[in-house]
Amino acid sequence: MARTQRSPRAREAAPQPASKAPSQSPPPSWGPLVAILLLAAFLRLWRLLDAFPIVGDEAIYLRWAEIIDHQGQWLISLLDGKQPLSYWIYAVERMLFAGADPLWMGRLVSAAAGVATAALLYAIGERLADRRAGLLAAALYAVFPWGVMYDRLVYTEALVNLAGAAVVLVSLWAFEPERAGWRRAALVGLALGLGYLLKSTALQYASAPVLIAAWKLRPRWAEAARLLAIAFAVAALFPIFCILATPAAPTLETHSLVLHSTNFFVHQEDFLKNPFVVLPQNLGTLGEYLGSFLTWPATAALAAALAYLAWRRSAAGLLLVAVSGAALLFQTTALVFFPSRYPFPQMWPLLVALAIAASDLARRLPSRRQSQALLAGFAVVVVLPMLARSLGVVLAPRESIWPSDARYYFGVHAHNGAGMREAIEFLRAEAAQGPLVVLVDPIWGLPADGVFPYLNQWKGARVYEAWWTTEPGQPILPRGEAEVIRSHYERVSAGTVDFRTAGKVYYLTATNYHPRAEVQARQPGARLALSTPKGDGSESLDLWRLR
């Protein structure tokens, strides 16, 4: 049988195997981001309890959590003009993990907020520019010395930082022209309102939704105004709640649910005479903060990056500078009390701007090798000095942070919690052996507020504020029954205690408040059980055995 021959044309027309679909670019690897977040976590968790002793404000916040836990006073912080959400978090931690160290748990919240902020900065950088910018932004925050310090302390600024990043990210998502609507606008308001419920300083991010809506929705100004009205109406529910929910109790006239304390601000008459009366001093202080907590190489790189973004007319760069600059301008012109924690939450937008500038410049270079060289130089000049300073914050904080902060945390002030851990361990050992009463001074901060979270109602121990010590000549240990108060925050009676029937009685104070000679004069027979020097040794934390 003859073989059938195919013509060349037939051979060409014969069916061929199906060709492979065009190759698609692989999904981005999450490895670099995970590594950055692990670095951020390591720098914030390492020596979490050892690098810094407990400080005054930390003790106050943990005391409020103890009051919530033991008294059910969920709105206690409003009496001090501070919003309650962060203290609710600390209180719930106490309830869920009753045996855990309160200071460690509180600091863990800040560390987690710091890692979450790094993740949000990645998302913001990617949305405003590209993935490389997002990774650079997250990396900069991971090694940011300012963050490594405040993301390991029980200060609400770490949570405010996270809230600010959330407000910006949600606003970028909500005001996309194709998807903008009232539901998304309401979520912007929810983010801003929850930020306020953490601390009123989060309101300094209120400019972000306005700027982002104006940028994304232009020239649809009427729609932008309508959506912003919805967002701010939702956000307004939170301060209204705080105003209506403030407990009926004596409060200081200087307390404010917006400004916290009016004493922190330039007096109105002085401001009207000269709106910039404190600006030179605060700008100088801000410059010192940048040198200590950003490093001078990174500060120089930031200045160059902002100039580059201005030259490129970068809308993203302008947005970030405006969000940060509006808050910093307010702080430097209005505040007479300008600690380093106040400008800290306004610095991350500048880190994102620096990351965007570096990524954009690397993308525009003509060769891959030049781009890699630029990024390597960025790591050496910017990232490594920040990492070195952050390691200093962890290993040698007294020598590495701003000098005035070092004096505050490690000096002779009563705010310095040196010796608190040893005193609490001593008292817990005493409480384990039988009934124990501890008396403390009715003074905000340390040492009083640092004792209650650890010892009050622990194995039957009771801690009382010895308000009678404010009256000259009164003995520290009452000779019979004495009225006690719930706390110096509430100033409400908690009944009477017959101290004649109390077992072991100790008194914890600082020589800043009551020198040893005064204690011995007011309470003859008092025996010094434990003493820890502060700073240069001129002051100390003293634990006295009264009975």
Secondary structure, 3 states (H helix, E strand, C coil): CCCCCCCHHHHHHCCCCCCCCCCCCCCCCCHHHHHHHHHHHHHHHCCCCCCCCCEHHHHHHHHHHHHHHHHCCCCHHHHHCCCCHHHHHHHHHHHHCCCCCHHHHHHHHHHHHHHHHHHHHHHHHHHHCCHHHHHHHHHHHHCCHHHHHHCCCCCCHHHHHHHHHHHHHHHHHHCCCCCCCHHHHHHHHHHHHHHHHHCHHHHHHCHHHHHHHHHHHCCCHHHHHHHHHHHHHHHHHHHHHHHHHCCCCCCCCCEECCCEEHHHECCHHHHHHCCCCCHHHHHHHHHHHHHHHCCHHHHHHHHHHHHHHHHCCCHHHHHHHHHHHHHHHHHHHHECCCCCCCCHHHCHHHHHHHHHHHHHHHHHCCCHHHHHHHHHHHHHHHHHHHHHHHHHHHHCHHHHCCHHHHHHHHCCCCCECCCHHHHHHHHHHHHCCCCEEEEECCCCCCCHHHHHHHHCCCCCCEEEECHHHHCCCCCCCCCCEEEEECCCCCCCEEEEEEHHHCCEEEEEEECCCCCHHHHHHHCCCCEEEEEEEECCCCEEEEEEECC
